[in-house]
Every structure is written in C-alpha cells, then in structure tokens.
C-alpha cells in the first residue's frame, strides 16, 4: 500500500513539472511578424474605401476603378 502512495506522489509531481514547462514554452514563444498598416482612401465617385496602392489616381483624387475615374467625382 505504501508503494502505491509513493507512486501516486511521484506521478503527481512529474505531471505538475511537465505542465509548468509546457506553459513556459508557450509564454516564451517570440511574436510573429506583424503586417504593416496600409493607407486607405475613399473613391471620389462612390465612396468605397480601398488601399491606396490598389486605387486609380489622377489630379482630382483616388478612385476604385478606371470607369469611376472617367466619370469623375460625384456632385455633393
């Protein structure tokens, strides 16, 4: 009977140690690279917001498509 108690104590201590080590590994993981924020503009014709590098721009502003650039800004 005393061997069973000793065995349970040893198993319990081993389980606690392994659990603590696995938690530390998760906490110490370095953060991954973060995506850079992209500037967002609104289409002057329809108001849709899109990244500046995907927009079509001319002297009057940014547009979501070539057709809206040709149509020009929407009157207020």
PAMI-744866 format. One record per atom (N, C-alpha, C, O, CB): residue in one letter; atom name; x, y, z. Coordinates in Angstrom, 3 decimals. Atoms other than C-alpha are relative to their C-alpha. Glycine has a CB too. Layout:
N
{a, CA, {X, Y, Z}}
...
//
This chain:
76
{x, N, {0.818, -1.192, 0.000}}
{x, CA, {0.000, 0.000, 0.000}}
{x, C, {0.865, 1.260, 0.000}}
{x, O, {0.558, 2.226, -0.699}}
{x, CB, {-0.932, -0.004, 1.201}}
{x, N, {-0.841, -1.191, -0.052}}
{x, CA, {2.812, 2.440, 0.854}}
{x, C, {0.679, 0.266, -1.355}}
{x, O, {0.956, 1.421, -1.678}}
{x, CB, {1.059, -0.153, 1.103}}
{x, N, {-0.605, -0.180, 1.315}}
{x, CA, {4.364, 1.855, -2.601}}
{x, C, {-0.988, 0.685, -0.963}}
{x, O, {-0.582, 1.456, -1.832}}
{x, CB, {0.454, -1.364, -0.571}}
{x, N, {1.024, -0.632, 0.822}}
{x, CA, {1.100, 2.891, -4.226}}
{x, C, {-0.076, 1.504, 0.292}}
{x, O, {-0.197, 2.308, -0.632}}
{x, CB, {-1.368, -0.665, 0.243}}
{x, N, {0.019, -1.418, -0.385}}
{x, CA, {1.074, 6.186, -2.293}}
{x, C, {1.242, 0.704, -0.545}}
{x, O, {1.142, 1.802, -1.093}}
{x, CB, {-0.074, 0.151, 1.546}}
{x, N, {-1.238, -0.587, 0.511}}
{x, CA, {4.715, 6.854, -3.201}}
{x, C, {-0.080, 0.148, -1.516}}
{x, O, {0.339, 1.171, -2.057}}
{x, CB, {1.219, -0.864, 0.395}}
{x, N, {0.144, -0.057, 1.452}}
{x, CA, {3.972, 6.074, -6.844}}
{x, C, {-0.936, 1.134, -0.415}}
{x, O, {-0.639, 1.852, -1.370}}
{x, CB, {-0.520, -1.339, -0.536}}
{x, N, {0.945, -1.083, 0.307}}
{x, CA, {0.982, 8.463, -6.880}}
{x, C, {0.635, 1.374, 0.220}}
{x, O, {0.403, 2.296, -0.562}}
{x, CB, {-1.264, -0.136, 0.864}}
{x, N, {-0.685, -1.273, -0.261}}
{x, CA, {3.099, 11.250, -5.344}}
{x, C, {1.008, 0.283, -1.105}}
{x, O, {1.081, 1.411, -1.591}}
{x, CB, {0.707, -0.024, 1.380}}
{x, N, {-1.005, -0.183, 1.058}}
{x, CA, {5.879, 10.731, -7.908}}
{x, C, {-0.683, 0.368, -1.321}}
{x, O, {-0.231, 1.274, -2.020}}
{x, CB, {0.855, -1.289, -0.176}}
{x, N, {0.732, -0.299, 1.236}}
{x, CA, {3.392, 10.709, -10.804}}
{x, C, {-0.595, 1.406, 0.060}}
{x, O, {-0.555, 2.133, -0.933}}
{x, CB, {-1.116, -1.045, -0.238}}
{x, N, {0.576, -1.335, -0.152}}
{x, CA, {1.672, 13.841, -9.444}}
{x, C, {1.036, 1.100, -0.152}}
{x, O, {0.780, 2.101, -0.822}}
{x, CB, {-0.671, 0.122, 1.344}}
{x, N, {-1.073, -0.991, 0.110}}
{x, CA, {4.948, 15.761, -9.094}}
{x, C, {0.495, 0.076, -1.439}}
{x, O, {0.725, 1.174, -1.946}}
{x, CB, {1.169, -0.346, 0.954}}
{x, N, {-0.454, 0.011, 1.395}}
{x, CA, {6.065, 14.703, -12.593}}
{x, C, {-1.014, 0.702, -0.889}}
{x, O, {-0.637, 1.462, -1.781}}
{x, CB, {0.230, -1.445, -0.491}}
{x, N, {1.048, -0.640, 0.803}}
{x, CA, {2.721, 15.796, -14.048}}
{x, C, {0.034, 1.515, 0.182}}
{x, O, {-0.078, 2.254, -0.795}}
{x, CB, {-1.390, -0.550, 0.383}}
{x, N, {-0.068, -1.437, -0.254}}
{x, CA, {2.976, 19.221, -12.373}}
{x, C, {1.216, 0.638, -0.669}}
{x, O, {1.110, 1.726, -1.234}}
{x, CB, {0.035, 0.266, 1.499}}
{x, N, {-1.211, -0.532, 0.626}}
{x, CA, {6.549, 19.727, -13.609}}
{x, C, {-0.152, 0.090, -1.516}}
{x, O, {0.215, 1.099, -2.119}}
{x, CB, {1.207, -0.871, 0.354}}
{x, N, {0.182, -0.018, 1.454}}
{x, CA, {5.680, 18.791, -17.190}}
{x, C, {-1.006, 1.067, -0.413}}
{x, O, {-0.826, 1.726, -1.438}}
{x, CB, {-0.459, -1.376, -0.499}}
{x, N, {1.019, -1.009, 0.305}}
{x, CA, {2.620, 21.038, -17.136}}
{x, C, {0.590, 1.410, 0.083}}
{x, O, {0.306, 2.254, -0.767}}
{x, CB, {-1.197, -0.133, 0.967}}
{x, N, {-0.623, -1.307, -0.171}}
{x, CA, {4.645, 24.007, -15.870}}
{x, C, {0.978, 0.279, -1.147}}
{x, O, {1.012, 1.397, -1.659}}
{x, CB, {0.726, 0.078, 1.362}}
{x, N, {-0.966, -0.195, 1.090}}
{x, CA, {7.367, 23.505, -18.510}}
{x, C, {-0.693, 0.291, -1.318}}
{x, O, {-0.236, 1.137, -2.086}}
{x, CB, {0.889, -1.227, -0.149}}
{x, N, {0.700, -0.238, 1.266}}
{x, CA, {4.868, 23.337, -21.368}}
{x, C, {-0.636, 1.388, -0.006}}
{x, O, {-0.694, 2.025, -1.057}}
{x, CB, {-1.079, -1.083, -0.238}}
{x, N, {0.559, -1.351, -0.080}}
{x, CA, {3.199, 26.555, -20.157}}
{x, C, {1.070, 1.049, -0.241}}
{x, O, {0.819, 2.048, -0.914}}
{x, CB, {-0.658, 0.229, 1.360}}
{x, N, {-1.091, -0.947, 0.201}}
{x, CA, {6.565, 28.333, -20.051}}
{x, C, {0.410, 0.076, -1.462}}
{x, O, {0.739, 1.154, -1.956}}
{x, CB, {1.197, -0.385, 0.855}}
{x, N, {-0.351, 0.011, 1.421}}
{x, CA, {7.311, 27.276, -23.630}}
{x, C, {-0.966, 0.837, -0.811}}
{x, O, {-0.560, 1.552, -1.727}}
{x, CB, {0.023, -1.423, -0.534}}
{x, N, {1.005, -0.767, 0.732}}
{x, CA, {4.063, 28.795, -24.838}}
{x, C, {0.170, 1.490, 0.269}}
{x, O, {0.044, 2.298, -0.651}}
{x, CB, {-1.417, -0.454, 0.387}}
{x, N, {-0.156, -1.412, -0.359}}
{x, CA, {4.670, 32.068, -22.981}}
{x, C, {1.243, 0.602, -0.616}}
{x, O, {1.234, 1.780, -0.971}}
{x, CB, {0.050, 0.160, 1.504}}
{x, N, {-1.270, -0.522, 0.494}}
{x, CA, {8.237, 32.437, -24.229}}
{x, C, {0.110, 0.023, -1.524}}
{x, O, {1.122, 0.466, -2.066}}
{x, CB, {1.119, -0.811, 0.561}}
{x, N, {-0.055, 0.017, 1.462}}
{x, CA, {7.385, 31.976, -27.893}}
{x, C, {0.090, 1.434, -0.523}}
{x, O, {-0.698, 2.285, -0.111}}
{x, CB, {-1.244, -0.724, -0.594}}
{x, N, {-0.136, -1.362, 0.522}}
{x, CA, {8.550, 35.051, -29.829}}
{x, C, {-1.197, 0.354, -0.886}}
{x, O, {-1.734, -0.506, -1.585}}
{x, CB, {1.319, 0.147, -0.796}}
{x, N, {1.134, -0.400, 0.842}}
{x, CA, {5.809, 37.061, -31.524}}
{x, C, {0.382, -0.061, -1.474}}
{x, O, {1.523, 0.211, -1.847}}
{x, CB, {-0.477, 1.421, 0.368}}
{x, N, {-0.240, 0.077, 1.442}}
{x, CA, {5.469, 36.566, -35.258}}
{x, C, {0.049, 1.392, -0.623}}
{x, O, {-0.268, 2.380, 0.040}}
{x, CB, {-1.088, -0.842, -0.679}}
{x, N, {-0.064, -1.311, 0.654}}
{x, CA, {5.970, 39.349, -37.777}}
{x, C, {-1.404, 0.579, -0.162}}
{x, O, {-2.358, -0.136, -0.472}}
{x, CB, {0.700, -0.109, -1.377}}
{x, N, {1.289, -0.665, 0.126}}
{x, CA, {3.176, 41.884, -37.851}}
{x, C, {-0.097, 0.656, -1.372}}
{x, O, {0.881, 1.169, -1.916}}
{x, CB, {-0.197, 1.047, 1.125}}
{x, N, {0.228, -0.619, 1.297}}
{x, CA, {1.642, 43.121, -41.053}}
{x, C, {0.015, 1.516, 0.155}}
{x, O, {-0.481, 2.049, 1.148}}
{x, CB, {-1.340, -0.477, -0.614}}
{x, N, {-0.041, -1.456, -0.041}}
{x, CA, {2.259, 46.772, -41.824}}
{x, C, {-1.350, 0.551, -0.424}}
{x, O, {-2.016, -0.005, -1.296}}
{x, CB, {1.125, 0.551, -0.904}}
{x, N, {1.263, -0.642, 0.340}}
{x, CA, {-0.743, 49.051, -41.968}}
{x, C, {0.126, 0.669, -1.367}}
{x, O, {1.156, 1.249, -1.709}}
{x, CB, {-0.406, 1.035, 1.085}}
{x, N, {0.011, -0.626, 1.319}}
{x, CA, {-1.712, 50.246, -45.420}}
{x, C, {-0.931, 1.200, 0.037}}
{x, O, {-1.968, 1.168, 0.700}}
{x, CB, {-0.439, -1.008, -1.103}}
{x, N, {0.825, -1.195, 0.037}}
{x, CA, {-3.099, 53.695, -46.127}}
{x, C, {-1.249, -0.271, -0.829}}
{x, O, {-1.173, -0.868, -1.903}}
{x, CB, {0.789, 1.198, -0.573}}
{x, N, {1.284, 0.240, 0.655}}
{x, CA, {-6.784, 53.628, -47.103}}
{x, C, {-0.564, 1.328, -0.480}}
{x, O, {-0.510, 2.333, 0.228}}
{x, CB, {-0.998, -0.709, 0.960}}
{x, N, {0.630, -1.198, 0.577}}
{x, CA, {-8.522, 56.143, -49.380}}
{x, C, {-1.418, -0.348, -0.429}}
{x, O, {-1.759, -1.515, -0.625}}
{x, CB, {0.826, 0.549, -1.213}}
{x, N, {1.383, 0.180, 0.448}}
{x, CA, {-12.135, 56.650, -50.398}}
{x, C, {-0.106, 0.394, -1.466}}
{x, O, {0.509, 1.367, -1.905}}
{x, CB, {-0.984, 0.839, 0.866}}
{x, N, {0.261, -0.327, 1.401}}
{x, CA, {-13.287, 56.607, -54.017}}
{x, C, {-0.777, 1.309, -0.047}}
{x, O, {-1.752, 1.472, 0.687}}
{x, CB, {-0.788, -1.150, -0.720}}
{x, N, {0.671, -1.300, 0.088}}
{x, CA, {-14.316, 60.159, -55.009}}
{x, C, {-1.354, -0.117, -0.681}}
{x, O, {-2.174, 0.796, -0.580}}
{x, CB, {0.873, 0.998, -0.753}}
{x, N, {1.274, 0.160, 0.698}}
{x, CA, {-17.195, 58.770, -57.085}}
{x, C, {-1.036, -0.746, 0.856}}
{x, O, {-2.158, -0.266, 1.017}}
{x, CB, {0.220, -0.744, -1.317}}
{x, N, {0.985, 0.816, -0.718}}
{x, CA, {-18.850, 56.031, -54.957}}
{x, C, {0.235, -0.065, 1.505}}
{x, O, {-0.650, -0.505, 2.239}}
{x, CB, {0.001, -1.390, -0.554}}
{x, N, {-0.274, -0.007, -1.428}}
{x, CA, {-17.180, 56.398, -51.549}}
{x, C, {0.557, -1.282, 0.571}}
{x, O, {0.774, -1.368, 1.780}}
{x, CB, {-1.216, 0.326, 0.709}}
{x, N, {-0.570, 1.266, -0.466}}
{x, CA, {-15.814, 52.848, -51.340}}
{x, C, {1.415, 0.246, 0.499}}
{x, O, {2.186, 0.962, -0.140}}
{x, CB, {-0.006, -1.071, -1.130}}
{x, N, {-1.350, -0.122, -0.548}}
{x, CA, {-12.702, 52.620, -49.147}}
{x, C, {0.854, -1.163, -0.485}}
{x, O, {0.417, -2.314, -0.464}}
{x, CB, {-0.032, 0.044, 1.549}}
{x, N, {-0.916, 1.017, 0.494}}
{x, CA, {-9.715, 50.744, -50.560}}
{x, C, {1.428, 0.449, 0.252}}
{x, O, {1.670, 1.643, 0.428}}
{x, CB, {-0.232, -0.276, -1.502}}
{x, N, {-1.397, -0.375, -0.203}}
{x, CA, {-5.929, 50.635, -50.082}}
{x, C, {0.494, 0.911, -1.119}}
{x, O, {0.123, 0.751, -2.281}}
{x, CB, {0.879, -1.250, 0.087}}
{x, N, {-0.495, -0.968, 0.981}}
{x, CA, {-4.090, 53.479, -51.804}}
{x, C, {0.722, -0.686, -1.154}}
{x, O, {0.595, -0.249, -2.298}}
{x, CB, {0.934, 0.999, 0.672}}
{x, N, {-0.749, 0.653, 1.078}}
{x, CA, {-1.872, 51.087, -53.765}}
{x, C, {-0.896, -0.771, -0.964}}
{x, O, {-0.428, -1.179, -2.027}}
{x, CB, {1.027, -0.938, 0.586}}
{x, N, {0.943, 0.658, 0.908}}
{x, CA, {-4.994, 49.444, -55.301}}
{x, C, {-0.923, 0.999, -0.691}}
{x, O, {-1.751, 0.601, -1.510}}
{x, CB, {-0.829, -1.022, 0.759}}
{x, N, {0.893, -0.999, 0.572}}
{x, CA, {-6.686, 52.718, -56.252}}
{x, C, {0.543, 0.528, -1.318}}
{x, O, {1.716, 0.352, -1.645}}
{x, CB, {-0.210, 1.150, 0.979}}
{x, N, {-0.369, -0.659, 1.251}}
{x, CA, {-6.662, 54.558, -59.572}}
{x, C, {-0.039, 1.489, 0.302}}
{x, O, {-1.087, 2.021, 0.670}}
{x, CB, {-0.970, -0.395, -1.209}}
{x, N, {-0.082, -1.404, -0.388}}
{x, CA, {-5.491, 58.126, -59.035}}
{x, C, {0.236, 0.893, -1.207}}
{x, O, {0.863, 0.499, -2.190}}
{x, CB, {1.108, 0.205, 1.023}}
{x, N, {-0.331, -1.049, 0.963}}
{x, CA, {-5.448, 61.287, -61.096}}
{x, C, {0.054, 1.319, 0.767}}
{x, O, {0.121, 1.310, 1.996}}
{x, CB, {-1.049, 0.061, -1.182}}
{x, N, {-0.147, -1.308, -0.646}}
{x, CA, {-5.276, 65.043, -60.383}}
{x, C, {-1.164, 0.330, 0.936}}
{x, O, {-0.988, 1.109, 1.873}}
{x, CB, {0.124, 1.083, -1.056}}
{x, N, {1.158, -0.325, -0.836}}
{x, CA, {-8.777, 65.126, -58.841}}
{x, C, {-0.137, -0.892, 1.223}}
{x, O, {-0.927, -0.571, 2.111}}
{x, CB, {-1.249, -0.090, -0.813}}
{x, N, {0.063, 0.872, -1.172}}
{x, CA, {-8.249, 62.262, -56.360}}
{x, C, {0.165, -1.463, -0.342}}
{x, O, {0.680, -1.815, -1.404}}
{x, CB, {-1.298, 0.194, 0.713}}
{x, N, {-0.125, 1.455, 0.151}}
{x, CA, {-8.404, 58.493, -55.937}}
{x, C, {-1.364, -0.614, -0.295}}
{x, O, {-2.391, -0.165, 0.212}}
{x, CB, {0.611, -0.635, 1.274}}
{x, N, {1.232, 0.671, 0.415}}
{x, CA, {-10.982, 56.162, -57.487}}
{x, C, {0.186, -1.499, 0.119}}
{x, O, {1.313, -1.995, 0.134}}
{x, CB, {-0.392, 0.390, -1.450}}
{x, N, {-0.074, 1.451, -0.163}}
{x, CA, {-11.842, 52.482, -57.119}}
{x, C, {0.185, -0.717, -1.340}}
{x, O, {0.630, -1.865, -1.362}}
{x, CB, {-1.259, -0.512, 0.692}}
{x, N, {-0.151, 0.647, 1.306}}
{x, CA, {-11.839, 51.773, -60.877}}
{x, C, {0.242, 1.057, -1.074}}
{x, O, {0.067, 2.255, -0.848}}
{x, CB, {-1.254, -0.849, -0.345}}
{x, N, {-0.243, -0.885, 1.130}}
{x, CA, {-10.951, 53.240, -64.242}}
{x, C, {-1.300, 0.695, -0.429}}
{x, O, {-1.284, 1.874, -0.785}}
{x, CB, {0.603, -0.791, -1.178}}
{x, N, {1.290, -0.574, 0.394}}
{x, CA, {-14.659, 53.784, -65.031}}
{x, C, {-0.414, 1.149, 0.916}}
{x, O, {-0.940, 2.159, 0.450}}
{x, CB, {-1.078, -1.078, 0.006}}
{x, N, {0.350, -1.080, -0.918}}
{x, CA, {-15.187, 55.859, -61.899}}
{x, C, {0.953, 1.184, -0.158}}
{x, O, {0.555, 2.326, 0.069}}
{x, CB, {0.019, -0.503, 1.449}}
{x, N, {-0.935, -1.104, 0.258}}
{x, CA, {-12.057, 57.895, -62.698}}
{x, C, {-0.477, 0.802, -1.199}}
{x, O, {-0.406, 2.031, -1.189}}
{x, CB, {1.440, -0.531, -0.242}}
{x, N, {0.512, -0.690, 1.179}}
{x, CA, {-13.534, 58.706, -66.115}}
{x, C, {-1.285, 0.771, 0.336}}
{x, O, {-1.492, 1.878, -0.161}}
{x, CB, {-0.260, -1.008, -1.139}}
{x, N, {1.250, -0.660, -0.388}}
{x, CA, {-16.928, 59.553, -64.551}}
{x, C, {0.253, 1.228, 0.865}}
{x, O, {-0.550, 2.161, 0.878}}
{x, CB, {-0.902, -0.977, 0.745}}
{x, N, {-0.354, -1.152, -0.830}}
{x, CA, {-15.217, 61.930, -62.144}}
{x, C, {-0.690, -0.026, 1.359}}
{x, O, {-1.455, -0.943, 1.658}}
{x, CB, {-0.351, 1.282, -0.720}}
{x, N, {0.578, -0.031, -1.328}}
{x, CA, {-16.210, 62.950, -58.632}}
{x, C, {-1.513, 0.196, -0.041}}
{x, O, {-2.039, 0.886, -0.915}}
{x, CB, {0.643, 1.096, 0.816}}
{x, N, {1.452, -0.134, -0.109}}
{x, CA, {-19.853, 62.673, -57.624}}
{x, C, {-0.307, 1.376, 0.569}}
{x, O, {0.336, 1.818, 1.521}}
{x, CB, {-0.615, -1.130, 0.894}}
{x, N, {0.364, -1.299, -0.564}}
{x, CA, {-21.510, 66.025, -57.074}}
{x, C, {-0.641, -0.176, 1.384}}
{x, O, {-1.311, -1.177, 1.636}}
{x, CB, {-0.967, 0.749, -0.950}}
{x, N, {0.532, 0.143, -1.359}}
{x, CA, {-22.474, 66.680, -53.436}}
{x, C, {-1.514, -0.019, 0.088}}
{x, O, {-2.067, -0.134, 1.182}}
{x, CB, {0.510, 1.101, 0.845}}
//
